[in-house]
Amino acid sequence: MIKKLIPFIVVFTLVALIVSVFLLVASKNQMVVIKEQNFKKLPYKLVVNRYQDSDCGMVIDDLRDVSQVISPSGKTWFFHDHGGFVKWLEDKPFKDEAVIWVMSRDTKKYIDARLAFYSLTDETPMGYGFGAYEKKVEGSVDFDTMRLRMLRGETLNNPHIRKKLLGK
């Protein structure tokens, strides 16, 4: 009887050990997934490797294409690719009232996402291609066009769109 239980005990012990290690690492890194009480609705100053993307769950390790979505209640979510916040926000009841900040590639500051211009061909963390700009650049589109392209799957991740935009 004991011989039959040994494999289960070993597997249980290994799983418990792995879970313990993950919990320890998570508590040491103190990853931020959401912040509450942002009643001023201003963007937070982010630090690399401390925030987690609310769409894909990856650690935000580069601030070039970060965005922040703030609900009317003051909750703030973080994203490392602008296309990710579009997908994530689509089914939220507050999507039209949300304040959205995007990091501008040209001025290196947070700007209102709805007033930004978006490139279709920039290299971004998730490969969508939508780099945000405060000043209009050649070939850029407005927020509504970027959003629609993202929701339709018209990103650099789509081989047909990639070939059309980049010739590759």
C-alpha positions as CSV (number, residue, x, y, z in Angstrom):
1,M,0.0,0.0,0.0
2,I,2.8,2.4,0.9
3,K,4.6,1.6,-2.3
4,K,1.6,2.7,-4.3
5,L,1.4,6.1,-2.4
6,I,5.0,7.0,-2.8
7,P,4.6,8.4,-6.4
8,F,1.6,10.6,-5.2
9,I,3.6,11.8,-2.2
10,V,6.6,12.7,-4.4
11,V,4.4,14.6,-7.0
12,F,2.5,16.4,-4.2
13,T,5.8,17.5,-2.6
14,L,7.2,18.7,-5.9
15,V,4.0,20.7,-6.7
16,A,4.0,22.2,-3.2
17,L,7.6,23.2,-3.6
18,I,7.1,24.8,-7.0
19,V,4.0,26.7,-5.7
20,S,6.0,27.9,-2.7
21,V,8.8,29.2,-4.9
22,F,6.4,31.1,-7.1
23,L,4.7,32.7,-4.2
24,L,8.0,33.7,-2.6
25,V,9.2,35.3,-5.9
26,A,5.9,37.1,-6.4
27,S,6.0,38.5,-2.8
28,K,9.6,39.6,-3.1
29,N,9.0,41.4,-6.5
30,Q,5.8,42.9,-5.2
31,M,4.3,43.0,-8.7
32,V,1.7,45.6,-9.2
33,V,-1.3,44.5,-11.3
34,I,-3.8,47.2,-10.4
35,K,-3.8,50.4,-8.3
36,E,-6.8,51.8,-6.7
37,Q,-8.0,55.3,-5.6
38,N,-6.5,57.2,-8.6
39,F,-9.2,59.8,-8.2
40,K,-7.1,62.5,-10.0
41,K,-6.9,60.1,-13.0
42,L,-3.3,61.0,-13.7
43,P,-0.8,58.4,-14.9
44,Y,1.5,56.8,-12.4
45,K,5.2,56.9,-12.8
46,L,6.1,53.3,-13.6
47,V,9.2,51.4,-12.8
48,V,10.3,48.6,-15.0
49,N,9.9,45.0,-13.7
50,R,7.4,46.1,-11.0
51,Y,4.2,46.2,-13.0
52,Q,2.3,43.5,-14.7
53,D,0.4,43.8,-18.0
54,S,-3.4,43.5,-17.3
55,D,-4.1,41.9,-20.7
56,C,-1.3,39.3,-21.2
57,G,0.1,39.1,-17.7
58,M,3.7,39.7,-18.7
59,V,6.0,41.9,-16.7
60,I,6.4,45.4,-18.0
61,D,10.2,45.6,-18.7
62,D,10.2,48.5,-21.1
63,L,8.3,51.8,-20.8
64,R,8.4,52.8,-24.5
65,D,4.9,51.6,-25.3
66,V,3.2,51.5,-21.9
67,S,-0.4,52.6,-21.3
68,Q,-2.6,53.1,-18.3
69,V,-6.4,52.7,-18.2
70,I,-8.2,54.4,-15.4
71,S,-11.9,53.6,-14.6
72,P,-14.3,56.2,-13.3
73,S,-13.9,54.6,-9.8
74,G,-10.2,55.3,-9.9
75,K,-8.8,51.8,-10.6
76,T,-5.8,51.8,-12.8
77,W,-4.6,49.0,-15.0
78,F,-1.3,48.8,-16.9
79,F,-0.3,47.6,-20.3
80,H,3.0,47.3,-22.2
81,D,1.5,47.4,-25.7
82,H,-1.2,49.8,-26.7
83,G,-3.0,47.1,-28.7
84,G,-3.4,45.2,-25.4
85,F,-5.4,47.9,-23.7
86,V,-7.8,48.1,-26.7
87,K,-8.5,44.3,-26.5
88,W,-8.8,44.4,-22.7
89,L,-11.1,47.5,-22.5
90,E,-13.5,46.4,-25.2
91,D,-16.0,44.5,-23.0
92,K,-15.7,46.8,-19.9
93,P,-18.8,48.8,-19.1
94,F,-16.7,51.9,-18.5
95,K,-14.8,51.7,-21.8
96,D,-16.2,55.1,-23.1
97,E,-15.6,56.9,-19.8
98,A,-12.1,55.5,-19.1
99,V,-9.2,57.8,-19.0
100,I,-6.4,56.3,-21.1
101,W,-2.8,57.5,-21.0
102,V,-0.2,56.3,-23.5
103,M,3.5,56.9,-23.5
104,S,4.5,59.0,-26.5
105,R,7.4,57.8,-28.6
106,D,8.3,61.3,-29.8
107,T,7.9,63.4,-26.6
108,K,8.6,60.6,-24.1
109,K,5.7,61.6,-21.9
110,Y,2.2,60.4,-21.2
111,I,-0.5,61.8,-23.5
112,D,-4.3,61.3,-23.8
113,A,-4.7,58.1,-25.9
114,R,-7.7,59.5,-27.7
115,L,-5.7,62.5,-28.9
116,A,-2.6,60.5,-29.9
117,F,-1.5,59.4,-33.4
118,Y,-0.5,55.8,-33.9
119,S,2.0,54.3,-36.2
120,L,1.0,51.0,-37.8
121,T,4.6,49.7,-38.2
122,D,6.5,50.2,-35.0
123,E,8.1,47.3,-33.2
124,T,6.1,46.8,-30.0
125,P,6.2,44.2,-27.2
126,M,3.3,42.1,-28.5
127,G,3.9,42.9,-32.1
128,Y,0.8,44.8,-32.8
129,G,2.8,47.7,-34.3
130,F,0.9,50.7,-32.8
131,G,3.5,53.2,-31.4
132,A,1.9,56.3,-30.0
133,Y,2.9,59.8,-31.0
134,E,1.9,63.3,-29.8
135,K,2.7,64.9,-33.1
136,K,1.3,63.4,-36.3
137,V,3.8,61.3,-38.2
138,E,3.6,60.1,-41.8
139,G,1.3,57.1,-42.2
140,S,-0.1,57.5,-38.7
141,V,-3.8,57.0,-37.8
142,D,-6.0,58.4,-35.1
143,F,-7.2,56.6,-32.0
144,D,-10.5,55.4,-33.5
145,T,-8.8,53.9,-36.5
146,M,-6.1,52.2,-34.4
147,R,-8.8,50.8,-32.2
148,L,-10.8,49.5,-35.1
149,R,-7.7,47.9,-36.7
150,M,-6.8,46.2,-33.4
151,L,-10.2,44.8,-33.0
152,R,-10.3,43.5,-36.6
153,G,-6.9,41.9,-36.2
154,E,-5.3,44.3,-38.7
155,T,-1.9,44.3,-36.9
156,L,1.6,43.4,-37.7
157,N,0.9,40.0,-36.2
158,N,-1.4,39.3,-39.2
159,P,0.9,38.1,-42.1
160,H,-1.3,39.7,-44.8
161,I,-1.3,43.1,-43.0
162,R,2.4,42.8,-42.3
163,K,3.2,42.2,-46.0
164,K,1.0,45.0,-47.1
165,L,2.5,47.5,-44.6
166,L,6.2,46.4,-44.6
167,G,6.4,44.5,-47.9
168,K,7.7,41.4,-46.1
